[in-house]
Amino acid sequence: MEDILEMAAQPEPTLLQAWEAQQAPILPPAPPLAVPHFAYVERFEGGTEYRGISAGRGEKDRMRKYLGINIVSDVLMKAIFNALAAFTPDPEYLPADFDTLIKYYDALRQHLEFLEGQFPNDEATLELRLLVEDLLLDRAVYEGVGMEQFRQRGLLCHAHLRDIHERSIDAGLDEIDDCFALGLMPAYITDDYLSALSEKYTQFALAGDFVGLYNLCEPVARSGDIELQHNPSLLLKILDQERYDIYWYLLDLVDRTTTRRQFIPGTQLEDVTLDRLHIAIRYGHLKIVQTMLAEQITFKGHVSDDDAIGIGHHIFTPLSAAVYWRQPEITQYILGFAPYDRSELETAVTIALANDDFEQMNILLESGALAMLSASSLSNLQKISAWST
């Protein structure tokens, strides 16, 4: 999904006409042409669009964690050049991209202070103020991408973070309760905020308040600053309440905020770690497993779990997952009532043998399903026979 911030500093009518030629939105009342401004459009996951006049021009790509900017104003480009000239010997070779603007925030801020003192009403002062004080300090610009990655790359300096924080406080948006009420993130992610977030997250989920949970969690998911983890105990309680909509949403949140491989290298098999049926099997919730299998829901792929031993080379299906996670009741149900093929059965046998799981092996033996195994599994069958005698 992409959020596109279509923005252009436009002190001249010709730029406005160029923008209109691209079918960009201009909402009344538009700012006077003599005042620098930016047109703005944001596209959300559901396909809806917000249109208005705001700060910046560029592109926000949440999937690639990328922020871009395209400056079309010659006046603003000259102001940026003059600001960077004091910090680097060859500013003409510096691209006017978002990373550069963040890296040289101090230089831009100092040059803005100079212009405000010497030429407060100059066009360059107005445009540079809009860039530095509105765009670069607006936390909403970083939502979905996250400020942490810029800090880790040495681009986001302490002074810039401080100014973002102070701007948020001046706007009255930094108190934890206010952030929750307004659907915003605080300037700094503190332990107090994370604790309050976890408490409200659990409260809304157990109360079955899907709307409250959605309003609380969407800003977190969009910010890119917090990686949510699934809580097995909470998930099982939600399943016991038969709130499958909340169960699926909680797993979706974890999936959207976690960086994982999407496919096994060299194959087209997906990562099914957070698949809703796989999670239900993993934590042994037989009822929801029965419901999903009855609706012909299934999965096939790999599982990424640093705490699981020998998991990477297995292809997981409902049957092999039930054997791997040692859920005998679910294994029995799948063998008796759900479809599976020979390769799935061979994987299940291999896993049971590797784990020395006699209970699962006996279930496989007693089901009569081992008659499906190929001749290549003869050595495994001999081991099974030795176990059963």
C-alpha positions as CSV (number, residue, x, y, z in Angstrom):
1,M,0.0,0.0,0.0
2,E,1.2,3.5,-0.8
3,D,0.3,6.8,0.8
4,I,1.1,9.5,-1.7
5,L,1.7,13.0,-0.5
6,E,1.3,15.0,-3.7
7,M,2.7,18.4,-2.8
8,A,4.2,21.3,-4.6
9,A,5.3,24.7,-3.3
10,Q,3.5,27.1,-5.6
11,P,4.0,30.8,-5.5
12,E,3.4,31.1,-9.2
13,P,0.2,30.4,-11.2
14,T,2.0,28.3,-13.7
15,L,2.9,25.7,-11.1
16,L,-0.6,25.6,-9.9
17,Q,-1.7,25.0,-13.5
18,A,0.9,22.2,-13.8
19,W,-0.4,20.6,-10.7
20,E,-4.0,20.8,-11.9
21,A,-2.8,19.1,-15.2
22,Q,-1.9,16.1,-13.0
23,Q,-5.4,16.0,-11.7
24,A,-4.3,16.8,-8.2
25,P,-7.0,17.9,-5.7
26,I,-7.4,21.5,-4.8
27,L,-10.0,22.1,-2.2
28,P,-11.7,25.4,-1.5
29,P,-10.7,27.7,-0.1
30,A,-7.3,27.4,-1.8
31,P,-4.5,29.6,-0.3
32,P,-3.6,32.8,-2.2
33,L,-1.1,32.2,-4.9
34,A,1.4,34.5,-3.3
35,V,1.6,32.2,-0.3
36,P,3.7,29.0,-0.6
37,H,1.6,25.9,0.0
38,F,1.4,22.3,-0.9
39,A,-1.4,20.2,-2.3
40,Y,-2.0,16.9,-0.4
41,V,-3.7,13.6,-1.2
42,E,-3.4,10.5,1.0
43,R,-4.7,7.1,-0.1
44,F,-5.6,4.5,2.6
45,E,-5.7,0.7,2.6
46,G,-9.4,0.5,1.9
47,G,-9.2,2.7,-1.2
48,T,-10.6,5.9,0.4
49,E,-8.8,9.2,-0.2
50,Y,-8.3,12.3,1.9
51,R,-7.7,15.5,-0.1
52,G,-6.7,18.9,1.1
53,I,-4.0,21.5,1.4
54,S,-1.1,20.6,3.6
55,A,2.7,20.4,3.8
56,G,5.2,18.8,1.4
57,R,5.4,17.1,-2.0
58,G,6.5,13.5,-2.4
59,E,5.8,9.9,-1.8
60,K,5.2,7.7,1.3
61,D,5.6,4.0,0.7
62,R,4.7,2.1,3.9
63,M,5.8,-1.3,2.4
64,R,9.3,-0.2,1.5
65,K,9.6,2.2,4.6
66,Y,10.4,5.0,2.2
67,L,9.8,8.7,2.3
68,G,10.4,10.8,-0.8
69,I,10.1,14.5,-1.7
70,N,10.0,16.4,-5.0
71,I,10.7,20.1,-4.7
72,V,9.6,22.1,-7.8
73,S,10.1,25.6,-6.4
74,D,13.4,27.2,-7.6
75,V,13.2,29.7,-4.7
76,L,13.1,26.8,-2.2
77,M,15.8,24.9,-3.9
78,K,18.1,28.0,-3.8
79,A,17.3,28.4,-0.1
80,I,18.2,24.8,0.6
81,F,21.5,25.2,-1.5
82,N,22.5,28.2,0.6
83,A,21.7,26.4,3.8
84,L,23.8,23.4,2.9
85,A,26.7,25.5,1.5
86,A,27.8,26.2,5.1
87,F,28.0,22.5,6.0
88,T,29.4,20.8,2.8
89,P,31.9,22.0,0.2
90,D,29.8,20.7,-2.8
91,P,26.2,21.3,-2.0
92,E,25.3,21.2,-5.7
93,Y,26.0,17.5,-5.7
94,L,23.6,16.7,-2.8
95,P,20.3,15.4,-3.9
96,A,17.3,17.3,-2.6
97,D,15.7,14.1,-1.3
98,F,14.1,13.4,2.1
99,D,17.1,11.7,3.6
100,T,19.3,14.7,2.8
101,L,16.8,17.2,4.3
102,I,16.7,15.2,7.5
103,K,20.4,14.8,7.7
104,Y,21.0,18.5,7.3
105,Y,18.1,19.6,9.5
106,D,20.4,21.7,11.7
107,A,21.7,23.6,8.6
108,L,18.2,24.2,7.4
109,R,17.1,25.4,10.8
110,Q,20.0,27.8,11.2
111,H,19.5,29.2,7.7
112,L,15.8,29.7,8.4
113,E,16.6,31.6,11.6
114,F,19.0,33.8,9.6
115,L,16.3,34.5,6.9
116,E,13.7,35.3,9.6
117,G,16.0,37.8,11.2
118,Q,17.1,39.5,7.9
119,F,14.2,38.9,5.5
120,P,11.1,37.9,7.5
121,N,8.6,38.5,4.6
122,D,10.8,37.2,1.8
123,E,9.4,34.4,-0.4
124,A,12.4,32.2,0.4
125,T,11.8,32.6,4.1
126,L,8.1,31.7,3.8
127,E,8.9,28.5,1.8
128,L,11.8,27.4,3.9
129,R,9.7,27.9,7.1
130,L,6.9,25.7,5.6
131,L,9.5,23.0,4.8
132,V,11.4,23.1,8.1
133,E,8.7,23.9,10.7
134,D,5.7,22.2,9.1
135,L,6.9,19.3,7.0
136,L,10.1,18.1,8.8
137,L,8.5,18.5,12.3
138,D,5.2,16.9,11.5
139,R,5.1,13.4,13.1
140,A,2.2,12.4,10.8
141,V,4.7,12.5,7.9
142,Y,6.7,9.6,9.5
143,E,3.7,7.5,10.3
144,G,3.8,4.2,8.5
145,V,7.5,4.5,8.0
146,G,8.8,5.2,11.5
147,M,11.4,7.6,12.8
148,E,13.5,4.8,14.3
149,Q,15.0,3.8,10.9
150,F,16.1,7.3,10.2
151,R,17.7,7.5,13.7
152,Q,19.5,4.1,13.2
153,R,21.0,5.4,9.9
154,G,22.4,8.4,11.6
155,L,20.1,10.8,9.7
156,L,17.8,12.0,12.5
157,C,19.7,14.1,15.0
158,H,18.9,14.8,18.6
159,A,17.9,18.4,17.9
160,H,15.5,17.3,15.2
161,L,13.9,14.8,17.6
162,R,13.7,17.4,20.3
163,D,11.9,19.9,17.9
164,I,9.5,17.2,16.8
165,H,8.7,16.5,20.4
166,E,8.3,20.1,21.3
167,R,6.0,20.7,18.3
168,S,3.8,17.8,19.5
169,I,3.6,19.2,23.0
170,D,2.8,22.7,21.7
171,A,-0.1,21.1,19.7
172,G,-1.3,19.4,22.9
173,L,-0.8,15.9,21.4
174,D,1.8,14.4,23.6
175,E,-0.1,13.2,26.7
176,I,-0.7,9.5,26.6
177,D,-4.5,9.8,27.2
178,D,-4.7,12.5,24.5
179,C,-2.8,10.3,22.1
180,F,-5.2,7.4,22.7
181,A,-8.3,9.7,22.4
182,L,-7.1,11.3,19.2
183,G,-5.7,8.2,17.6
184,L,-2.1,9.6,17.6
185,M,1.4,8.4,18.7
186,P,3.5,10.3,21.2
187,A,6.7,11.9,20.1
188,Y,8.7,9.5,22.2
189,I,7.8,5.8,22.8
190,T,8.2,5.5,26.6
191,D,7.8,2.5,28.9
192,D,4.7,4.3,30.4
193,Y,3.1,4.6,26.9
194,L,3.8,0.9,26.1
195,S,2.4,-0.2,29.4
196,A,-0.7,1.9,28.9
197,L,-1.1,0.7,25.3
198,S,-0.8,-3.0,26.4
199,E,-3.4,-2.5,29.1
200,K,-5.9,-0.8,26.8
201,Y,-5.2,-3.4,24.1
202,T,-6.1,-6.3,26.4
203,Q,-9.1,-4.4,27.8
204,F,-10.7,-3.7,24.5
205,A,-9.9,-7.3,23.2
206,L,-11.4,-9.1,26.2
207,A,-14.4,-6.7,26.3
208,G,-15.2,-7.6,22.6
209,D,-14.9,-3.9,21.7
210,F,-13.7,-4.2,18.1
211,V,-14.2,-0.5,17.3
212,G,-12.2,0.6,20.4
213,L,-9.5,-1.9,19.6
214,Y,-9.3,-0.7,15.9
215,N,-9.1,2.9,16.9
216,L,-6.4,2.2,19.4
217,C,-4.2,0.0,17.2
218,E,-4.4,1.5,13.7
219,P,-2.2,4.5,14.6
220,V,0.3,2.0,16.1
221,A,0.3,-0.2,13.0
222,R,0.6,2.8,10.7
223,S,3.5,4.4,12.7
224,G,6.0,1.7,11.9
225,D,7.7,2.4,15.3
226,I,6.3,-0.6,17.4
227,E,6.4,-4.3,16.6
228,L,3.4,-6.0,18.1
229,Q,3.6,-9.6,19.5
230,H,0.8,-12.1,19.8
231,N,-0.1,-13.2,23.3
232,P,-1.1,-16.9,23.4
233,S,-3.1,-16.6,26.6
234,L,-5.1,-13.6,25.3
235,L,-5.7,-15.3,21.9
236,L,-7.1,-18.4,23.6
237,K,-9.4,-16.3,25.8
238,I,-10.7,-14.5,22.7
239,L,-11.3,-17.8,21.0
240,D,-13.1,-19.1,24.1
241,Q,-15.4,-16.1,23.7
242,E,-15.9,-17.0,20.0
243,R,-14.9,-13.5,19.0
244,Y,-13.2,-14.7,15.8
245,D,-13.3,-11.2,14.3
246,I,-11.1,-9.9,17.1
247,Y,-8.9,-13.0,16.9
248,W,-8.2,-12.5,13.2
249,Y,-7.6,-8.8,13.7
250,L,-5.1,-9.3,16.5
251,L,-3.1,-11.7,14.2
252,D,-3.4,-9.2,11.3
253,L,-1.9,-6.5,13.5
254,V,1.1,-8.7,14.4
255,D,1.6,-9.6,10.8
256,R,1.5,-5.9,9.7
257,T,4.0,-4.7,12.3
258,T,6.5,-7.6,12.0
259,T,9.2,-7.9,9.4
260,R,9.3,-11.5,8.2
261,R,10.2,-13.4,5.0
262,Q,7.1,-13.8,2.9
263,F,8.3,-16.8,1.0
264,I,10.7,-19.7,1.4
265,P,13.8,-18.8,-0.7
266,G,13.5,-20.6,-4.1
267,T,9.9,-21.5,-3.6
268,Q,6.5,-19.9,-3.7
269,L,5.5,-21.2,-0.3
270,E,4.3,-18.5,2.0
271,D,5.2,-17.9,5.6
272,V,2.3,-19.3,7.6
273,T,3.6,-18.5,11.1
274,L,0.7,-16.1,11.8
275,D,-1.9,-17.9,9.7
276,R,-5.1,-18.0,11.8
277,L,-5.6,-21.8,11.4
278,H,-2.0,-22.5,12.2
279,I,-2.1,-20.4,15.4
280,A,-5.3,-22.2,16.5
281,I,-3.6,-25.5,16.0
282,R,-0.4,-24.4,17.7
283,Y,-2.2,-23.4,20.9
284,G,-4.6,-26.4,20.8
285,H,-8.0,-24.8,20.3
286,L,-9.8,-27.7,18.9
287,K,-13.2,-26.0,18.4
288,I,-12.0,-23.2,16.1
289,V,-9.8,-25.8,14.2
290,Q,-12.9,-27.9,13.6
291,T,-14.8,-24.8,12.5
292,M,-12.2,-23.7,10.1
293,L,-11.5,-27.1,8.6
294,A,-15.3,-27.5,8.1
295,E,-15.2,-24.3,6.0
296,Q,-12.3,-25.8,4.0
297,I,-9.8,-23.3,5.4
298,T,-6.2,-24.7,5.2
299,F,-2.6,-23.6,4.7
300,K,0.7,-24.8,3.3
301,G,4.0,-23.1,3.9
302,H,6.9,-22.5,6.2
303,V,7.0,-21.3,9.8
304,S,9.5,-18.7,11.2
305,D,10.0,-19.1,14.9
306,D,13.4,-18.6,16.6
307,D,12.3,-20.6,19.6
308,A,11.3,-23.7,17.6
309,I,14.0,-26.3,17.0
310,G,14.4,-27.8,13.5
311,I,11.4,-26.0,12.1
312,G,12.9,-24.3,9.1
313,H,13.1,-27.2,6.7
314,H,9.5,-28.5,7.2
315,I,6.6,-27.7,5.0
316,F,3.7,-27.1,7.3
317,T,0.1,-28.1,6.7
318,P,-2.6,-28.6,9.3
319,L,-1.6,-32.2,9.9
320,S,2.2,-31.6,10.2
321,A,1.5,-28.6,12.4
322,A,-0.6,-30.6,14.8
323,V,2.2,-33.2,15.1
324,Y,5.0,-30.6,15.4
325,W,3.2,-28.6,18.1
326,R,2.2,-31.8,20.0
327,Q,-1.6,-31.4,19.8
328,P,-2.8,-35.0,19.8
329,E,-6.5,-34.3,19.8
330,I,-6.2,-32.1,16.7
331,T,-4.0,-34.7,15.0
332,Q,-6.8,-37.3,15.6
333,Y,-9.5,-35.0,14.3
334,I,-7.5,-34.2,11.1
335,L,-6.8,-37.9,10.5
336,G,-10.4,-38.7,10.9
337,F,-12.3,-35.8,9.3
338,A,-10.0,-33.6,7.2
339,P,-8.4,-34.1,3.8
340,Y,-4.6,-34.7,3.6
341,D,-2.3,-36.3,1.1
342,R,0.6,-38.7,1.3
343,S,3.3,-36.1,1.3
344,E,1.6,-34.4,4.3
345,L,1.5,-37.8,6.1
346,E,5.1,-38.5,5.4
347,T,6.1,-35.0,6.8
348,A,4.0,-35.8,9.9
349,V,5.8,-39.1,10.4
350,T,9.2,-37.5,9.9
351,I,8.4,-34.9,12.5
352,A,7.1,-37.4,15.1
353,L,10.2,-39.5,14.7
354,A,12.5,-36.5,14.9
355,N,10.7,-35.4,18.1
356,D,10.6,-38.8,19.7
357,D,6.9,-38.2,20.1
358,F,5.5,-41.7,20.8
359,E,2.0,-40.4,21.5
360,Q,1.7,-38.8,18.1
361,M,3.3,-41.9,16.4
362,N,0.7,-44.2,18.0
363,I,-2.1,-42.0,16.8
364,L,-0.7,-42.2,13.3
365,L,-0.4,-46.0,13.6
366,E,-3.9,-46.5,15.0
367,S,-5.5,-44.4,12.3
368,G,-4.5,-46.8,9.6
369,A,-3.3,-43.8,7.6
370,L,0.3,-45.2,7.3
371,A,-0.9,-47.5,4.5
372,M,-0.7,-44.5,2.3
373,L,3.1,-44.1,2.8
374,S,5.4,-44.7,-0.2
375,A,8.1,-47.3,-0.3
376,S,10.7,-44.6,0.3
377,S,9.4,-44.4,3.9
378,L,10.3,-48.1,4.6
379,S,13.0,-47.2,7.1
380,N,10.5,-45.0,9.0
381,L,8.0,-47.9,9.0
382,Q,10.6,-50.2,10.4
383,K,11.1,-47.8,13.3
384,I,7.4,-47.4,13.8
385,S,7.0,-51.2,14.0
386,A,9.7,-51.4,16.6
387,W,7.9,-48.8,18.6
388,S,4.6,-50.5,18.4
389,T,5.8,-54.0,19.5
